[in-house]
Amino acid sequence: MRTITLGKTGISVPQNAFGALPIQRISKEEAVKLLREAYDGGMRLFDTARAYSDSEEKVGEAFKGMRDKVIITTKTAAKTPDEFWKDLETSLKMLQTDYIDVYQFHCVPQCFKPGDGTGMYECMLEAKKQGKIRHIGITAHKIGIAEEIVESGLYETLQFPFSYLSSEREEKLVRSCKEANMGYLCMKALAGGLINNFKAASAYLYQFDNVLPIWGVQKKLELKEWLSLFDKTYDMDDEIAAFVEKERKELSGEFCRGCGYCSPCTVGISIRDCARMSLMVRRAPSDVWLNEENQALMARIPDCINCGACLKRCPYGLNIPELLKKNYADYQDILAGRVSAGSEGRTFVK
């Protein structure tokens, strides 16, 4: 397993990090056990956020008494200085620490800069001066904003979606970060669950020696999968390259990454689930996606009133109402047996 340095931060960790968003869905006891197993298995960087409900609290409990042995990165979605300081103090308390290794602006609507009138970047500088944070980072979902962030030279790390479904423009962003000596934290390496082959996913990312994948982990089986990479990593050989090319053709065009930023829906449609349901049906065991609960979710799609609220919030600029309609029609065809559902599911390490 390669050790990489996150640009000018000087932080060096194995190229295999823990994404703590999913642990908000499990008990505190389960989460703490999972986090400690990740540490024992070799992971050293743990990424969370104030927005991930009780995730910070669970991370703090897992690593109390061993703060100097782990790198903790978290985020604030604050849009005002008052919100920034409130989030920072809450994060420090939940994480049971007096400093955060990398503090990140979360899913930014703009590249915060000194003197832009928001006061947000100045907050980061003051927090660093006070020793409450050690490095200034930022996360984005829109490529144009991400490019502006790199060009600004103001941030030490960028967190952005990256996977083998990414475009050439996104690959260029990775290279730009390396040239700028800026750490690259990779989110959505599995494209919100659409990528189900961990060998191909990791082999693609490990071509880039400045990319740190942050794998979202909720189950022990998932953790075992990512920890296995400490013993054996995979290269982009001809077989994997052919598989990736096939996947890119199959998943080309508009698809939902499942980030959830479009919510809440005006009429209560579960957009995150419904906008990618037909793809998930084809790429995972059908009994999971065709159960009564998911059928009920999909049955809400015709309630869409085309208000446009989700369009304004989608970081990928997707035409969500149209995507919902396509998923609904395809899903109905699958239920009626007019087309086949998938059956492969996720490829786990045994």
C-alpha positions in Angstrom: 0.0 0.0 0.0 1.4 3.3 -1.1 1.8 6.2 1.4 0.9 9.6 -0.1 1.3 13.1 1.1 -1.6 15.5 1.0 0.2 18.3 -0.8 1.5 21.3 1.2 -0.2 20.0 4.4 2.7 17.5 4.8 0.3 14.9 6.1 1.4 11.5 5.0 -1.0 8.5 5.2 -1.7 5.2 3.5 -3.7 5.7 0.2 -6.7 4.2 1.9 -9.0 6.3 4.1 -12.2 5.9 6.0 -15.4 7.9 5.0 -17.5 8.3 8.1 -20.8 9.4 6.5 -22.4 5.9 6.6 -21.7 5.3 10.3 -24.5 7.7 11.2 -26.8 4.8 10.2 -25.5 2.3 12.7 -25.3 2.3 16.5 -22.6 4.0 18.5 -21.2 0.7 19.7 -21.1 -0.8 16.2 -19.5 2.4 14.8 -16.8 2.6 17.4 -15.9 -1.0 16.8 -15.8 -0.5 13.1 -13.6 2.6 13.4 -11.1 0.8 15.7 -11.0 -2.2 13.3 -10.2 0.2 10.5 -7.3 1.7 12.5 -6.0 -1.7 13.5 -6.2 -2.7 9.8 -4.0 0.2 8.8 -6.3 3.2 8.0 -5.1 6.5 9.5 -7.3 9.2 8.0 -10.9 9.5 9.0 -13.2 11.9 7.3 -16.5 13.2 8.8 -18.7 16.3 8.8 -20.9 18.4 11.1 -23.7 17.6 8.7 -23.4 13.8 9.2 -25.6 13.8 12.3 -23.8 11.8 15.1 -20.8 10.7 13.0 -18.4 13.1 14.7 -19.5 11.9 18.1 -18.8 8.3 17.1 -15.4 9.2 15.7 -14.5 11.1 18.8 -15.5 8.1 21.0 -13.5 5.7 18.9 -10.2 7.6 19.1 -10.3 9.3 22.5 -6.9 8.8 24.2 -5.1 8.2 20.9 -5.6 11.5 19.1 -2.0 11.8 18.0 -2.3 8.5 16.2 -5.0 9.4 13.7 -5.7 12.2 11.2 -9.2 13.6 11.5 -10.8 15.7 8.8 -14.3 17.3 9.2 -16.4 19.9 7.5 -18.7 22.9 8.1 -21.5 23.8 5.8 -21.7 27.2 7.4 -22.5 30.2 5.2 -21.9 32.9 7.9 -19.1 33.5 10.4 -21.4 32.9 13.3 -22.4 29.6 11.9 -18.7 28.8 11.3 -17.6 29.3 14.9 -20.7 27.4 16.2 -19.9 24.4 14.0 -16.2 24.5 14.8 -16.8 24.5 18.6 -19.4 21.7 18.2 -17.1 19.6 16.1 -14.2 20.0 18.6 -16.6 18.9 21.4 -18.0 15.9 19.5 -14.6 14.7 18.3 -13.2 15.1 21.9 -10.2 17.0 20.6 -8.7 20.5 20.8 -7.7 20.6 17.1 -8.8 19.3 13.7 -6.2 18.3 11.2 -8.0 19.5 8.1 -11.1 21.7 8.4 -13.1 21.9 5.2 -15.8 24.1 3.9 -18.5 21.7 2.9 -20.1 21.5 -0.6 -19.4 25.2 -1.3 -21.6 27.4 -3.5 -18.5 29.5 -4.3 -14.8 29.7 -3.7 -14.5 31.6 -0.5 -11.7 34.2 -0.7 -10.3 36.9 1.5 -12.2 40.2 1.1 -15.1 38.6 -0.7 -17.6 40.1 1.8 -18.6 36.8 3.4 -15.8 36.7 6.0 -15.7 32.9 5.7 -12.0 32.6 4.6 -11.0 35.0 7.3 -12.7 32.6 9.8 -10.5 29.8 8.6 -7.3 31.9 9.0 -8.3 32.9 12.6 -9.1 29.3 13.5 -5.8 28.2 12.3 -4.1 31.1 14.1 -5.8 29.9 17.3 -4.6 26.4 16.8 -8.1 24.9 16.5 -7.4 23.7 13.0 -4.1 22.8 11.3 -5.0 23.0 7.6 -7.6 24.6 5.5 -9.6 22.5 3.1 -12.7 22.7 1.0 -15.2 20.3 -0.8 -17.1 20.9 -3.9 -19.4 19.1 -6.3 -19.4 21.5 -9.3 -16.3 21.2 -11.6 -16.2 25.0 -12.4 -16.1 25.9 -8.7 -13.4 23.2 -8.1 -11.2 24.6 -10.8 -11.5 28.1 -9.4 -10.5 26.7 -6.0 -7.3 25.2 -7.4 -6.5 28.3 -9.3 -7.0 30.5 -6.2 -4.1 28.8 -4.4 -5.9 29.5 -1.1 -6.6 25.9 0.0 -4.4 23.1 1.1 -6.8 20.3 0.2 -9.7 19.8 -2.2 -12.3 17.1 -1.8 -14.2 16.3 -5.0 -16.0 13.3 -6.6 -13.7 11.1 -8.6 -14.1 7.6 -10.0 -13.6 5.7 -13.3 -16.8 7.3 -14.5 -15.2 10.7 -14.2 -14.6 12.8 -17.3 -11.3 14.0 -18.8 -12.0 17.4 -17.3 -12.1 15.8 -13.9 -8.9 13.9 -14.5 -7.3 17.2 -15.5 -8.5 18.6 -12.1 -6.6 15.8 -10.3 -3.4 16.7 -12.2 -3.9 20.4 -11.5 -4.1 19.7 -7.8 -0.8 17.8 -8.0 0.9 20.6 -9.9 -0.4 23.1 -7.3 0.8 20.8 -4.4 -2.7 20.6 -3.2 -4.0 17.4 -1.4 -6.8 15.6 -3.2 -9.4 13.8 -1.1 -11.5 11.6 -3.3 -15.2 11.3 -2.5 -17.8 9.1 -4.3 -15.2 6.7 -5.6 -18.1 4.2 -6.1 -20.3 6.9 -7.8 -22.9 6.7 -5.1 -23.1 2.9 -5.3 -23.3 2.5 -9.1 -19.8 1.1 -9.2 -19.9 -2.4 -7.8 -16.4 -3.8 -8.6 -13.9 -2.8 -5.9 -10.9 -4.1 -7.9 -11.7 -1.9 -10.8 -12.6 1.1 -8.6 -9.3 0.9 -6.7 -7.1 0.1 -9.7 -8.3 3.2 -11.5 -7.7 5.5 -8.5 -4.3 4.1 -7.7 -3.0 5.3 -11.0 -3.0 8.7 -9.4 -0.3 9.0 -6.7 -1.8 12.2 -5.3 -5.4 10.9 -4.8 -6.6 9.7 -1.4 -9.8 7.6 -1.8 -12.2 8.0 1.1 -14.3 4.8 1.1 -17.7 5.1 2.8 -17.9 2.3 5.3 -21.0 1.0 7.2 -20.5 -2.7 7.4 -17.7 -5.0 8.5 -17.8 -6.8 5.1 -17.2 -3.5 3.4 -14.3 -2.6 5.7 -12.8 -6.1 5.0 -12.9 -5.2 1.3 -11.0 -2.0 1.7 -8.5 -3.3 4.3 -7.6 -6.2 1.9 -5.9 -3.5 -0.3 -3.2 -3.2 2.4 -2.1 -6.8 1.4 -2.8 -6.6 -2.4 -3.5 -3.6 -4.7 -4.6 -4.0 -8.3 -3.1 -2.4 -11.4 -5.0 -1.2 -14.4 -4.2 -4.2 -16.6 -5.9 -4.9 -19.9 -8.7 -6.9 -18.3 -9.7 -4.2 -15.8 -9.2 -1.4 -18.5 -11.7 -3.3 -20.8 -14.1 -3.6 -17.9 -13.9 0.1 -17.1 -14.5 1.0 -20.7 -17.6 -1.2 -20.8 -18.9 0.4 -17.6 -18.3 3.9 -19.0 -20.3 3.1 -22.1 -23.1 1.6 -20.0 -23.3 4.5 -17.6 -22.6 7.3 -20.0 -25.0 10.3 -19.9 -26.9 11.7 -17.0 -27.1 9.6 -13.8 -27.7 10.4 -10.1 -24.8 10.1 -7.8 -27.1 9.8 -4.8 -25.6 12.8 -2.9 -29.0 13.9 -1.6 -28.4 17.7 -1.9 -31.6 18.0 -4.0 -33.7 17.2 -0.9 -36.2 17.9 0.6 -38.7 17.5 -2.3 -41.7 19.9 -2.2 -44.1 17.0 -2.5 -42.1 14.4 -0.5 -40.5 12.3 -3.3 -37.4 10.6 -2.2 -35.3 11.9 -5.1 -32.0 10.4 -4.0 -33.5 6.9 -4.2 -35.9 7.3 -7.1 -33.7 9.2 -9.6 -31.3 6.2 -9.8 -33.6 3.3 -9.0 -33.7 1.7 -12.4 -29.9 1.7 -12.6 -29.6 0.2 -9.2 -32.1 -2.5 -10.1 -29.9 -3.5 -13.0 -26.7 -3.5 -11.0 -27.8 -5.1 -7.7 -29.9 -8.1 -6.6 -33.4 -7.4 -7.7 -35.1 -8.5 -4.5 -33.5 -5.5 -2.7 -34.7 -2.9 -5.2 -38.1 -4.4 -6.1 -39.4 -4.8 -2.5 -42.6 -3.2 -1.3 -40.8 -0.3 0.3 -39.0 0.8 -2.9 -42.1 0.2 -5.0 -43.9 2.7 -2.6 -41.1 5.2 -3.1 -41.3 5.0 -6.9 -45.1 5.3 -6.8 -44.7 8.9 -5.6 -42.9 10.0 -8.8 -46.1 11.0 -10.6 -46.8 13.4 -7.8 -43.9 15.7 -9.1 -45.3 19.2 -9.8 -42.2 20.4 -11.6 -41.6 23.2 -9.1 -37.9 23.3 -10.0 -36.6 23.4 -6.4 -34.5 20.3 -6.9 -33.0 21.7 -10.1 -31.5 24.6 -8.2 -29.9 22.4 -5.6 -28.5 19.6 -7.8 -24.6 20.1 -7.9 -24.4 18.2 -11.1 -27.0 20.2 -13.0 -29.2 17.2 -13.7 -32.7 17.6 -15.1 -34.2 15.8 -12.1 -37.9 15.8 -13.2 -37.0 14.1 -16.5 -34.6 11.7 -14.8 -37.4 10.7 -12.4 -39.8 10.1 -15.3 -37.3 7.9 -17.1 -36.6 5.9 -13.9 -40.3 5.5 -13.3 -41.1 4.2 -16.8 -38.1 1.8 -16.7 -39.0 0.6 -13.2 -42.6 -0.1 -14.3 -41.2 -2.1 -17.3 -39.1 -4.2 -14.9 -42.0 -4.8 -12.6 -44.1 -5.9 -15.5 -41.4 -8.3 -16.7 -40.9 -6.4 -20.0 -37.2 -6.0 -19.3 -34.8 -7.9 -17.0 -33.4 -6.7 -13.7 -29.8 -7.2 -12.8 -28.5 -9.9 -10.6 -24.7 -9.4 -10.1 -24.7 -7.1 -7.1 -21.6 -5.9 -5.3 -18.3 -7.8 -5.7 -16.9 -8.3 -2.2 -13.6 -9.8 -1.1 -14.0 -13.3 0.4 
